[in-house]
Amino acid sequence: MEFFCYHRDRPGSSKMRNELLEAHWSYMDGYATEMIARGPTFADDGDTPTGSVHIVDLPDAAAARAFAFDEPNYQAGVYRDVLLRRWHNVLGRTMWDFPGGRTDGDRYLVLGLGSGQAAADLAVPPDRDELIAYGPLLSDDGATWLGTAVLVRAPDADTARAVLIADRYAAIEVHDWQFGGRPS
């Protein structure tokens, strides 16, 4: 089962986040084979971390909750909250398979939070070459559509937002995002 996990930073927690960086990477290293995508989100200044995205393939919802809540930054209080949802990998690949690679261009996390129509944006948008990860957010049992999560390369936030059809969502969030993981 695939899960989307977005830990949102608590304001003012950057120093603690930096102190726990090695613990975070070591924890995530234990999930390397299950990882579909990962990486931090940033404030508009491009430097201040605002959260951490992880898309993982785990056996069940209990394993996903353990993954999200045993994470060192969560345990230390770096994160304000956690969005954890079942997810379906519509593209069928990992971020490391993205043809655009780790660099070149701006990257965004786009979250469409659901309202109404359960089939909203289940089909891959036509310009799939810029999509790094794409899929619906689902209830724990996978039966109820709750939104859509996208990692995309785009020239700006407005272009990234346009990947989703606005009137199908109660809200759409766009966050600067970058490929994550331990530096080489």
N, CA and C atoms as an extended XYZ file, in Angstrom:
552
Properties=species:S:1:pos:R:3:atomname:S:1:resname:S:1:resid:I:1 pbc="F F F"
N         0.838       -1.182        0.000 N   MET     1
C         0.000        0.000        0.000 CA  MET     1
C         0.881        1.243        0.000 C   MET     1
N         0.506        2.200       -0.792 N   GLU     2
C         1.283        3.425       -0.894 CA  GLU     2
C         0.654        4.500        0.001 C   GLU     2
N         1.519        5.276        0.651 N   PHE     3
C         1.066        6.317        1.565 CA  PHE     3
C         1.800        7.612        1.285 C   PHE     3
N         1.074        8.712        1.397 N   PHE     4
C         1.615       10.061        1.286 CA  PHE     4
C         1.693       10.629        2.697 C   PHE     4
N         2.868       11.118        3.066 N   CYS     5
C         3.083       11.670        4.398 CA  CYS     5
C         3.706       13.055        4.250 C   CYS     5
N         3.042       14.071        4.810 N   TYR     6
C         3.591       15.427        4.792 CA  TYR     6
C         3.647       15.937        6.222 C   TYR     6
N         4.868       15.986        6.753 N   HIS     7
C         5.112       16.568        8.069 CA  HIS     7
C         5.287       18.072        7.861 C   HIS     7
N         4.450       18.886        8.525 N   ARG     8
C         4.563       20.343        8.426 CA  ARG     8
C         5.334       20.859        9.641 C   ARG     8
N         6.354       21.676        9.384 N   ASP     9
C         7.197       22.195       10.463 CA  ASP     9
C         6.422       23.151       11.378 C   ASP     9
N         6.797       23.105       12.621 N   ARG    10
C         6.316       24.074       13.597 CA  ARG    10
C         7.137       25.343       13.382 C   ARG    10
N         6.504       26.523       13.402 N   PRO    11
C         7.276       27.765       13.232 CA  PRO    11
C         8.407       27.845       14.261 C   PRO    11
N         9.563       28.287       13.793 N   GLY    12
C        10.705       28.454       14.673 CA  GLY    12
C        11.461       27.172       14.998 C   GLY    12
N        11.197       26.110       14.281 N   SER    13
C        11.836       24.820       14.593 CA  SER    13
C        13.040       24.498       13.708 C   SER    13
N        13.485       25.451       12.897 N   SER    14
C        14.589       25.189       11.958 CA  SER    14
C        15.876       24.756       12.659 C   SER    14
N        16.209       25.388       13.773 N   LYS    15
C        17.440       25.036       14.489 CA  LYS    15
C        17.387       23.586       14.955 C   LYS    15
N        16.266       23.194       15.545 N   MET    16
C        16.116       21.813       16.013 CA  MET    16
C        16.153       20.850       14.827 C   MET    16
N        15.518       21.219       13.730 N   ARG    17
C        15.512       20.388       12.517 CA  ARG    17
C        16.948       20.138       12.056 C   ARG    17
N        17.757       21.205       12.026 N   ASN    18
C        19.161       21.064       11.605 CA  ASN    18
C        19.945       20.155       12.545 C   ASN    18
N        19.691       20.274       13.838 N   GLU    19
C        20.384       19.437       14.817 CA  GLU    19
C        20.031       17.957       14.650 C   GLU    19
N        18.848       17.679       14.147 N   LEU    20
C        18.361       16.302       13.998 CA  LEU    20
C        18.528       15.754       12.581 C   LEU    20
N        19.215       16.485       11.714 N   LEU    21
C        19.311       16.091       10.310 CA  LEU    21
C        19.873       14.683       10.127 C   LEU    21
N        20.958       14.364       10.790 N   GLU    22
C        21.545       13.031       10.646 CA  GLU    22
C        20.596       11.957       11.182 C   GLU    22
N        19.926       12.215       12.286 N   ALA    23
C        18.960       11.249       12.832 CA  ALA    23
C        17.804       11.034       11.843 C   ALA    23
N        17.348       12.111       11.222 N   HIS    24
C        16.280       12.015       10.221 CA  HIS    24
C        16.732       11.160        9.035 C   HIS    24
N        17.919       11.474        8.491 N   TRP    25
C        18.411       10.714        7.336 CA  TRP    25
C        18.632        9.256        7.690 C   TRP    25
N        19.181        8.992        8.857 N   SER    26
C        19.399        7.599        9.278 CA  SER    26
C        18.073        6.854        9.387 C   SER    26
N        17.076        7.512        9.942 N   TYR    27
C        15.739        6.904       10.042 CA  TYR    27
C        15.208        6.592        8.641 C   TYR    27
N        15.302        7.550        7.736 N   MET    28
C        14.791        7.368        6.372 CA  MET    28
C        15.598        6.330        5.599 C   MET    28
N        16.894        6.200        5.899 N   ASP    29
C        17.709        5.165        5.258 CA  ASP    29
C        17.107        3.781        5.493 C   ASP    29
N        16.471        3.590        6.624 N   GLY    30
C        15.827        2.316        6.935 CA  GLY    30
C        14.627        2.020        6.055 C   GLY    30
N        14.148        3.028        5.340 N   TYR    31
C        12.986        2.875        4.449 CA  TYR    31
C        13.364        3.073        2.982 C   TYR    31
N        14.636        2.990        2.661 N   ALA    32
C        15.115        3.297        1.304 CA  ALA    32
C        14.405        2.478        0.231 C   ALA    32
N        14.179        1.195        0.473 N   THR    33
C        13.560        0.355       -0.560 CA  THR    33
C        12.065        0.616       -0.690 C   THR    33
N        11.451        1.212        0.319 N   GLU    34
C        10.013        1.503        0.290 CA  GLU    34
C         9.702        2.902       -0.233 C   GLU    34
N        10.732        3.723       -0.412 N   MET    35
C        10.550        5.131       -0.739 CA  MET    35
C        10.210        5.329       -2.216 C   MET    35
N         9.132        6.079       -2.464 N   ILE    36
C         8.718        6.456       -3.814 CA  ILE    36
C         9.193        7.874       -4.115 C   ILE    36
N         9.093        8.747       -3.115 N   ALA    37
C         9.567       10.131       -3.250 CA  ALA    37
C         9.790       10.702       -1.859 C   ALA    37
N        10.666       11.707       -1.796 N   ARG    38
C        10.943       12.364       -0.523 CA  ARG    38
C        11.560       13.717       -0.784 C   ARG    38
N        11.430       14.596        0.191 N   GLY    39
C        12.101       15.882        0.089 CA  GLY    39
C        11.429       16.957        0.897 C   GLY    39
N        12.182       18.023        1.204 N   PRO    40
C        11.671       19.114        2.011 CA  PRO    40
C        10.880       20.139        1.189 C   PRO    40
N         9.982       20.831        1.888 N   THR    41
C         9.310       22.000        1.319 CA  THR    41
C         9.915       23.235        1.976 C   THR    41
N         9.792       24.382        1.293 N   PHE    42
C        10.428       25.616        1.752 CA  PHE    42
C         9.472       26.793        1.685 C   PHE    42
N         9.748       27.796        2.533 N   ALA    43
C         9.018       29.063        2.502 CA  ALA    43
C         9.377       29.801        1.209 C   ALA    43
N         8.696       30.903        0.977 N   ASP    44
C         8.921       31.681       -0.244 CA  ASP    44
C        10.359       32.172       -0.392 C   ASP    44
N        11.096       32.264        0.729 N   ASP    45
C        12.489       32.712        0.633 CA  ASP    45
C        13.403       31.646        0.029 C   ASP    45
N        12.889       30.417       -0.123 N   GLY    46
C        13.651       29.326       -0.722 CA  GLY    46
C        14.657       28.677        0.201 C   GLY    46
N        14.804       29.195        1.427 N   ASP    47
C        15.800       28.679        2.362 CA  ASP    47
C        15.197       28.082        3.633 C   ASP    47
N        14.095       28.616        4.094 N   THR    48
C        13.504       28.185        5.361 CA  THR    48
C        12.641       26.948        5.151 C   THR    48
N        13.000       25.821        5.767 N   PRO    49
C        12.186       24.611        5.624 CA  PRO    49
C        10.805       24.805        6.251 C   PRO    49
N         9.790       24.262        5.597 N   THR    50
C         8.418       24.331        6.111 CA  THR    50
C         7.809       22.956        6.309 C   THR    50
N         8.471       21.918        5.822 N   GLY    51
C         7.910       20.579        5.956 CA  GLY    51
C         8.762       19.545        5.257 C   GLY    51
N         8.251       18.320        5.295 N   SER    52
C         8.987       17.190        4.736 CA  SER    52
C         7.996       16.194        4.134 C   SER    52
N         8.164       15.904        2.851 N   VAL    53
C         7.287       14.986        2.123 CA  VAL    53
C         7.951       13.617        2.015 C   VAL    53
N         7.177       12.573        2.274 N   HIS    54
C         7.636       11.198        2.055 CA  HIS    54
C         6.476       10.410        1.472 C   HIS    54
N         6.719        9.759        0.359 N   ILE    55
C         5.741        8.853       -0.231 CA  ILE    55
C         6.369        7.470       -0.171 C   ILE    55
N         5.712        6.571        0.536 N   VAL    56
C         6.285        5.258        0.823 CA  VAL    56
C         5.297        4.137        0.532 C   VAL    56
N         5.847        2.976        0.225 N   ASP    57
C         5.052        1.769       -0.003 CA  ASP    57
C         5.257        0.873        1.228 C   ASP    57
N         4.217        0.757        2.045 N   LEU    58
C         4.296        0.016        3.306 CA  LEU    58
C         3.173       -1.020        3.379 C   LEU    58
N         3.282       -2.005        4.270 N   PRO    59
C         2.314       -3.101        4.299 CA  PRO    59
C         0.881       -2.699        4.640 C   PRO    59
N         0.714       -1.693        5.526 N   ASP    60
C        -0.644       -1.350        5.962 CA  ASP    60
C        -0.641        0.002        6.658 C   ASP    60
N        -1.837        0.451        7.069 N   ALA    61
C        -1.983        1.758        7.706 CA  ALA    61
C        -1.226        1.825        9.031 C   ALA    61
N        -1.169        0.745        9.777 N   ALA    62
C        -0.435        0.740       11.050 CA  ALA    62
C         1.056        0.986       10.805 C   ALA    62
N         1.611        0.367        9.781 N   ALA    63
C         3.023        0.589        9.444 CA  ALA    63
C         3.248        2.036        9.002 C   ALA    63
N         2.285        2.611        8.288 N   ALA    64
C         2.405        4.005        7.852 CA  ALA    64
C         2.358        4.949        9.051 C   ALA    64
N         1.477        4.696        9.994 N   ARG    65
C         1.416        5.529       11.198 CA  ARG    65
C         2.726        5.420       11.990 C   ARG    65
N         3.260        4.226       12.116 N   ALA    66
C         4.540        4.052       12.812 CA  ALA    66
C         5.635        4.828       12.087 C   ALA    66
N         5.681        4.738       10.755 N   PHE    67
C         6.656        5.484        9.959 CA  PHE    67
C         6.551        6.982       10.258 C   PHE    67
N         5.342        7.527       10.216 N   ALA    68
C         5.134        8.965       10.381 CA  ALA    68
C         5.428        9.454       11.791 C   ALA    68
N         5.005        8.693       12.794 N   PHE    69
C         5.054        9.202       14.164 CA  PHE    69
C         6.285        8.749       14.954 C   PHE    69
N         7.043        7.797       14.438 N   ASP    70
C         8.308        7.414       15.074 CA  ASP    70
C         9.485        8.222       14.528 C   ASP    70
N         9.256        9.003       13.506 N   GLU    71
C        10.288        9.800       12.852 CA  GLU    71
C        10.914       10.750       13.886 C   GLU    71
N        12.250       10.861       13.934 N   PRO    72
C        12.921       11.651       14.967 CA  PRO    72
C        12.467       13.113       15.078 C   PRO    72
N        12.250       13.789       13.962 N   ASN    73
C        11.790       15.178       14.025 CA  ASN    73
C        10.394       15.271       14.646 C   ASN    73
N         9.538       14.320       14.318 N   TYR    74
C         8.202       14.315       14.927 CA  TYR    74
C         8.319       14.100       16.433 C   TYR    74
N         9.110       13.121       16.814 N   GLN    75
C         9.278       12.808       18.231 CA  GLN    75
C         9.846       13.995       19.014 C   GLN    75
N        10.702       14.804       18.394 N   ALA    76
C        11.336       15.933       19.069 CA  ALA    76
C        10.481       17.203       19.054 C   ALA    76
N         9.397       17.220       18.294 N   GLY    77
C         8.533       18.392       18.255 CA  GLY    77
C         8.820       19.374       17.138 C   GLY    77
N         9.598       18.965       16.145 N   VAL    78
C         9.880       19.840       15.006 CA  VAL    78
C         8.601       20.097       14.208 C   VAL    78
N         7.752       19.097       14.101 N   TYR    79
C         6.579       19.208       13.234 CA  TYR    79
C         5.342       19.693       13.987 C   TYR    79
N         4.581       20.529       13.317 N   ARG    80
C         3.316       21.052       13.836 CA  ARG    80
C         2.206       20.027       13.669 C   ARG    80
N         2.179       19.389       12.500 N   ASP    81
C         1.152       18.390       12.232 CA  ASP    81
C         1.600       17.467       11.107 C   ASP    81
N         0.822       16.432       10.887 N   VAL    82
C         1.156       15.428        9.886 CA  VAL    82
C        -0.090       15.129        9.058 C   VAL    82
N         0.056       15.207        7.730 N   LEU    83
C        -0.979       14.739        6.817 CA  LEU    83
C        -0.533       13.365        6.344 C   LEU    83
N        -1.287       12.344        6.713 N   LEU    84
C        -0.959       10.966        6.335 CA  LEU    84
C        -2.176       10.359        5.668 C   LEU    84
N        -2.033        9.975        4.412 N   ARG    85
C        -3.141        9.418        3.632 CA  ARG    85
C        -2.642        8.277        2.749 C   ARG    85
N        -3.540        7.325        2.514 N   ARG    86
C        -3.264        6.357        1.452 CA  ARG    86
C        -3.110        7.157        0.174 C   ARG    86
N        -2.343        6.608       -0.735 N   TRP    87
C        -2.053        7.293       -1.989 CA  TRP    87
C        -1.941        6.233       -3.070 C   TRP    87
N        -2.215        6.602       -4.298 N   HIS    88
C        -2.046        5.657       -5.401 CA  HIS    88
C        -1.073        6.255       -6.413 C   HIS    88
N         0.003        5.545       -6.691 N   ASN    89
C         1.061        5.981       -7.588 CA  ASN    89
C         0.613        5.818       -9.042 C   ASN    89
N        -0.078        6.820       -9.544 N   VAL    90
C        -0.634        6.757      -10.904 CA  VAL    90
C         0.468        6.629      -11.953 C   VAL    90
N         1.623        7.254      -11.705 N   LEU    91
C         2.719        7.200      -12.676 CA  LEU    91
C         3.470        5.873      -12.641 C   LEU    91
N         3.376        5.145      -11.527 N   GLY    92
C         4.039        3.846      -11.413 CA  GLY    92
C         5.555        3.906      -11.365 C   GLY    92
N         6.104        5.032      -10.896 N   ARG    93
C         7.563        5.151      -10.827 CA  ARG    93
C         7.942        5.910       -9.548 C   ARG    93
N         9.241        5.940       -9.270 N   THR    94
C         9.743        6.715       -8.150 CA  THR    94
C        10.270        8.055       -8.661 C   THR    94
N        10.583        8.941       -7.741 N   MET    95
C        11.131       10.243       -8.164 CA  MET    95
C        12.484       10.066       -8.847 C   MET    95
N        13.208        9.004       -8.489 N   TRP    96
C        14.520        8.758       -9.087 CA  TRP    96
C        14.401        8.333      -10.548 C   TRP    96
N        13.197        7.919      -10.959 N   ASP    97
C        12.938        7.557      -12.353 CA  ASP    97
C        12.457        8.747      -13.179 C   ASP    97
N        12.242        9.897      -12.539 N   PHE    98
C        11.767       11.091      -13.235 CA  PHE    98
C        12.780       11.474      -14.311 C   PHE    98
N        12.349       11.564      -15.581 N   PRO    99
C        13.286       11.849      -16.665 CA  PRO    99
C        13.998       13.190      -16.532 C   PRO    99
N        13.414       14.127      -15.786 N   GLY   100
C        14.030       15.439      -15.622 CA  GLY   100
C        15.138       15.482      -14.602 C   GLY   100
N        15.369       14.388      -13.890 N   GLY   101
C        16.448       14.326      -12.920 CA  GLY   101
C        16.229       15.176      -11.688 C   GLY   101
N        17.289       15.328      -10.907 N   ARG   102
C        17.219       16.020       -9.619 CA  ARG   102
C        17.348       17.537       -9.732 C   ARG   102
N        17.861       18.032      -10.844 N   THR   103
C        18.113       19.466      -10.974 CA  THR   103
C        17.358       20.006      -12.177 C   THR   103
N        17.662       21.226      -12.560 N   ASP   104
C        17.038       21.883      -13.714 CA  ASP   104
C        15.565       22.193      -13.451 C   ASP   104
N        15.305       23.422      -13.102 N   GLY   105
C        13.937       23.887      -12.933 CA  GLY   105
C        13.465       23.865      -11.490 C   GLY   105
N        12.377       24.555      -11.259 N   ASP   106
C        11.778       24.626       -9.930 CA  ASP   106
C        10.827       23.456       -9.733 C   ASP   106
N        10.734       22.993       -8.492 N   ARG   107
C         9.893       21.835       -8.145 CA  ARG   107
C         8.870       22.278       -7.099 C   ARG   107
N         7.691       21.675       -7.162 N   TYR   108
C         6.614       22.045       -6.250 CA  TYR   108
C         5.861       20.813       -5.770 C   TYR   108
N         5.350       20.927       -4.548 N   LEU   109
C         4.337       20.017       -4.027 CA  LEU   109
C         3.010       20.737       -4.196 C   LEU   109
N         2.057       20.080       -4.846 N   VAL   110
C         0.715       20.627       -5.008 CA  VAL   110
C        -0.244       19.664       -4.317 C   VAL   110
N        -0.990       20.188       -3.347 N   LEU   111
C        -1.982       19.392       -2.626 CA  LEU   111
C        -3.365       19.939       -2.930 C   LEU   111
N        -4.194       19.118       -3.550 N   GLY   112
C        -5.590       19.466       -3.760 CA  GLY   112
C        -6.405       18.739       -2.704 C   GLY   112
N        -7.006       19.500       -1.797 N   LEU   113
C        -7.772       18.901       -0.711 CA  LEU   113
C        -9.217       18.760       -1.156 C   LEU   113
N        -9.730       17.536       -1.079 N   GLY   114
C       -10.963       17.155       -1.728 CA  GLY   114
C       -12.232       17.794       -1.230 C   GLY   114
N       -13.143       17.873       -2.153 N   SER   115
C       -14.496       18.330       -1.883 CA  SER   115
C       -15.362       17.883       -3.047 C   SER   115
N       -16.343       17.059       -2.748 N   GLY   116
C       -17.276       16.672       -3.807 CA  GLY   116
C       -16.831       15.489       -4.624 C   GLY   116
N       -16.822       15.658       -5.913 N   GLN   117
C       -16.613       14.637       -6.926 CA  GLN   117
C       -15.419       13.702       -6.648 C   GLN   117
N       -15.709       12.423       -6.514 N   ALA   118
C       -14.682       11.440       -6.159 CA  ALA   118
C       -13.720       11.111       -7.291 C   ALA   118
N       -14.019       11.476       -8.497 N   ALA   119
C       -13.150       11.126       -9.627 CA  ALA   119
C       -12.281       12.299      -10.066 C   ALA   119
N       -12.200       13.323       -9.241 N   ALA   120
C       -11.449       14.513       -9.632 CA  ALA   120
C        -9.981       14.202       -9.875 C   ALA   120
N        -9.505       14.584      -11.040 N   ASP   121
C        -8.092       14.487      -11.389 CA  ASP   121
C        -7.473       13.110      -11.167 C   ASP   121
N        -8.228       12.039      -11.365 N   LEU   122
C        -7.655       10.703      -11.272 CA  LEU   122
C        -6.862       10.362      -12.524 C   LEU   122
N        -7.232       10.995      -13.632 N   ALA   123
C        -6.482       10.785      -14.868 CA  ALA   123
C        -5.246       11.683      -14.853 C   ALA   123
N        -4.161       11.177      -15.382 N   VAL   124
C        -2.911       11.938      -15.430 CA  VAL   124
C        -3.084       13.117      -16.383 C   VAL   124
N        -2.648       14.326      -15.974 N   PRO   125
C        -2.723       15.484      -16.874 CA  PRO   125
C        -1.918       15.236      -18.147 C   PRO   125
N        -2.264       15.945      -19.224 N   PRO   126
C        -1.610       15.711      -20.509 CA  PRO   126
C        -0.092       15.937      -20.516 C   PRO   126
N         0.417       16.903      -19.750 N   ASP   127
C         1.845       17.192      -19.774 CA  ASP   127
C         2.559       16.396      -18.685 C   ASP   127
N         2.508       15.075      -18.783 N   ARG   128
C         3.045       14.201      -17.740 CA  ARG   128
C         4.563       14.223      -17.652 C   ARG   128
N         5.252       14.774      -18.667 N   ASP   129
C         6.710       14.820      -18.638 CA  ASP   129
C         7.254       15.655      -17.477 C   ASP   129
N         6.452       16.575      -16.967 N   GLU   130
C         6.884       17.435      -15.864 CA  GLU   130
C         6.458       16.892      -14.503 C   GLU   130
N         5.702       15.796      -14.489 N   LEU   131
C         5.236       15.213      -13.232 CA  LEU   131
C         6.300       14.306      -12.635 C   LEU   131
N         6.593       14.520      -11.371 N   ILE   132
C         7.563       13.700      -10.653 CA  ILE   132
C         6.830       12.584       -9.920 C   ILE   132
N         5.704       12.933       -9.303 N   ALA   133
C         4.818       11.971       -8.634 CA  ALA   133
C         3.400       12.516       -8.735 C   ALA   133
N         2.426       11.621       -8.860 N   TYR   134
C         1.043       12.052       -9.043 CA  TYR   134
C         0.108       10.956       -8.549 C   TYR   134
N        -0.898       11.347       -7.759 N   GLY   135
C        -1.875       10.355       -7.347 CA  GLY   135
C        -2.914       10.882       -6.386 C   GLY   135
N        -4.007       10.138       -6.257 N   PRO   136
C        -5.078       10.538       -5.343 CA  PRO   136
C        -4.718       10.250       -3.891 C   PRO   136
N        -5.205       11.125       -3.016 N   LEU   137
C        -5.162       10.903       -1.575 CA  LEU   137
C        -6.440       10.161       -1.212 C   LEU   137
N        -6.313        9.092       -0.441 N   LEU   138
C        -7.446        8.206       -0.167 CA  LEU   138
C        -7.610        7.968        1.331 C   LEU   138
N        -8.785        7.516        1.719 N   SER   139
C        -9.016        7.115        3.103 CA  SER   139
C        -8.184        5.869        3.409 C   SER   139
N        -8.082        5.507        4.696 N   ASP   140
C        -7.274        4.345        5.091 CA  ASP   140
C        -7.661        3.070        4.348 C   ASP   140
N        -8.961        2.897        4.084 N   ASP   141
C        -9.402        1.681        3.393 CA  ASP   141
C        -9.291        1.804        1.875 C   ASP   141
N        -8.864        2.971        1.390 N   GLY   142
C        -8.679        3.181       -0.043 CA  GLY   142
C        -9.961        3.413       -0.809 C   GLY   142
N       -11.102        3.499       -0.111 N   ALA   143
C       -12.392        3.584       -0.787 CA  ALA   143
C       -12.868        5.012       -1.042 C   ALA   143
N       -12.379        5.970       -0.279 N   THR   144
C       -12.885        7.339       -0.388 CA  THR   144
C       -11.779        8.275       -0.862 C   THR   144
N       -12.084        9.026       -1.919 N   TRP   145
C       -11.165       10.017       -2.453 CA  TRP   145
C       -11.180       11.243       -1.547 C   TRP   145
N        -9.988       11.718       -1.144 N   LEU   146
C        -9.875       12.870       -0.243 CA  LEU   146
C        -9.103       14.033       -0.861 C   LEU   146
N        -8.529       13.804       -2.034 N   GLY   147
C        -7.761       14.854       -2.685 CA  GLY   147
C        -6.732       14.281       -3.630 C   GLY   147
N        -5.780       15.105       -4.011 N   THR   148
C        -4.728       14.703       -4.944 CA  THR   148
C        -3.405       15.323       -4.493 C   THR   148
N        -2.332       14.549       -4.570 N   ALA   149
C        -0.995       15.049       -4.256 CA  ALA   149
C        -0.109       14.915       -5.484 C   ALA   149
N         0.616       15.980       -5.792 N   VAL   150
C         1.444       16.035       -6.990 CA  VAL   150
C         2.811       16.629       -6.638 C   VAL   150
N         3.868       16.042       -7.164 N   LEU   151
C         5.183       16.660       -7.191 CA  LEU   151
C         5.448       16.973       -8.659 C   LEU   151
N         5.777       18.227       -8.960 N   VAL   152
C         5.864       18.651      -10.352 CA  VAL   152
C         7.011       19.650      -10.543 C   VAL   152
N         7.613       19.589      -11.725 N   ARG   153
C         8.574       20.621      -12.140 CA  ARG   153
C         7.783       21.635      -12.944 C   ARG   153
N         7.916       22.913      -12.565 N   ALA   154
C         7.167       23.971      -13.245 CA  ALA   154
C         7.950       25.274      -13.159 C   ALA   154
N         7.705       26.199      -14.087 N   PRO   155
C         8.443       27.474      -14.062 CA  PRO   155
C         8.063       28.376      -12.888 C   PRO   155
N         6.850       28.173      -12.320 N   ASP   156
C         6.416       29.006      -11.199 CA  ASP   156
C         5.245       28.316      -10.485 C   ASP   156
N         4.875       28.875       -9.329 N   ALA   157
C         3.828       28.278       -8.497 CA  ALA   157
C         2.465       28.266       -9.195 C   ALA   157
N         2.156       29.302       -9.959 N   ASP   158
C         0.858       29.340      -10.648 CA  ASP   158
C         0.747       28.227      -11.686 C   ASP   158
N         1.834       27.973      -12.410 N   THR   159
C         1.834       26.876      -13.385 CA  THR   159
C         1.699       25.542      -12.670 C   THR   159
N         2.367       25.396      -11.532 N   ALA   160
C         2.247       24.161      -10.743 CA  ALA   160
C         0.813       23.967      -10.275 C   ALA   160
N         0.185       25.028       -9.755 N   ARG   161
C        -1.206       24.964       -9.275 CA  ARG   161
C        -2.157       24.527      -10.392 C   ARG   161
N        -1.888       24.963      -11.611 N   ALA   162
C        -2.770       24.670      -12.749 CA  ALA   162
C        -2.772       23.196      -13.138 C   ALA   162
N        -1.882       22.386      -12.550 N   VAL   163
C        -1.900       20.944      -12.811 CA  VAL   163
C        -3.232       20.342      -12.348 C   VAL   163
N        -3.810       20.934      -11.295 N   LEU   164
C        -5.099       20.468      -10.781 CA  LEU   164
C        -6.206       21.407      -11.227 C   LEU   164
N        -7.388       20.875      -11.396 N   ILE   165
C        -8.547       21.657      -11.820 CA  ILE   165
C        -9.171       22.284      -10.574 C   ILE   165
N        -9.025       23.596      -10.446 N   ALA   166
C        -9.330       24.323       -9.209 CA  ALA   166
C       -10.734       24.080       -8.668 C   ALA   166
N       -11.740       24.066       -9.513 N   ASP   167
C       -13.111       23.969       -8.994 CA  ASP   167
C       -13.473       22.573       -8.480 C   ASP   167
N       -12.552       21.639       -8.549 N   ARG   168
C       -12.799       20.296       -8.018 CA  ARG   168
C       -12.292       20.128       -6.585 C   ARG   168
N       -11.741       21.204       -6.001 N   TYR   169
C       -11.116       21.111       -4.688 CA  TYR   169
C       -11.635       22.187       -3.752 C   TYR   169
N       -11.678       21.863       -2.461 N   ALA   170
C       -12.011       22.856       -1.445 CA  ALA   170
C       -10.852       23.835       -1.290 C   ALA   170
N        -9.618       23.334       -1.455 N   ALA   171
C        -8.423       24.176       -1.360 CA  ALA   171
C        -7.278       23.516       -2.124 C   ALA   171
N        -6.411       24.338       -2.667 N   ILE   172
C        -5.192       23.843       -3.311 CA  ILE   172
C        -4.020       24.584       -2.677 C   ILE   172
N        -3.054       23.806       -2.176 N   GLU   173
C        -1.833       24.360       -1.594 CA  GLU   173
C        -0.684       24.104       -2.559 C   GLU   173
N         0.208       25.072       -2.660 N   VAL   174
C         1.408       24.915       -3.469 CA  VAL   174
C         2.608       25.262       -2.586 C   VAL   174
N         3.580       24.358       -2.531 N   HIS   175
C         4.772       24.537       -1.706 CA  HIS   175
C         6.018       24.314       -2.560 C   HIS   175
N         7.031       25.184       -2.389 N   ASP   176
C         8.331       24.918       -3.011 CA  ASP   176
C         8.834       23.591       -2.446 C   ASP   176
N         9.365       22.736       -3.316 N   TRP   177
C         9.814       21.402       -2.903 CA  TRP   177
C        11.112       21.078       -3.632 C   TRP   177
N        11.929       20.267       -3.019 N   GLN   178
C        13.127       19.788       -3.716 CA  GLN   178
C        13.333       18.305       -3.437 C   GLN   178
N        14.033       17.646       -4.362 N   PHE   179
C        14.399       16.259       -4.180 CA  PHE   179
C        15.128       16.137       -2.852 C   PHE   179
N        14.788       15.116       -2.085 N   GLY   180
C        15.407       14.952       -0.783 CA  GLY   180
C        16.354       13.769       -0.733 C   GLY   180
N        16.831       13.549        0.452 N   GLY   181
C        17.741       12.442        0.693 CA  GLY   181
C        19.115       12.923        1.106 C   GLY   181
N        19.859       11.993        1.574 N   ARG   182
C        21.216       12.270        2.030 CA  ARG   182
C        22.046       12.773        0.845 C   ARG   182
N        22.779       13.883        1.036 N   PRO   183
C        23.631       14.371       -0.063 CA  PRO   183
C        24.687       13.332       -0.446 C   PRO   183
N        25.016       13.279       -1.731 N   SER   184
C        26.012       12.306       -2.201 CA  SER   184
C        27.408       12.752       -1.867 C   SER   184
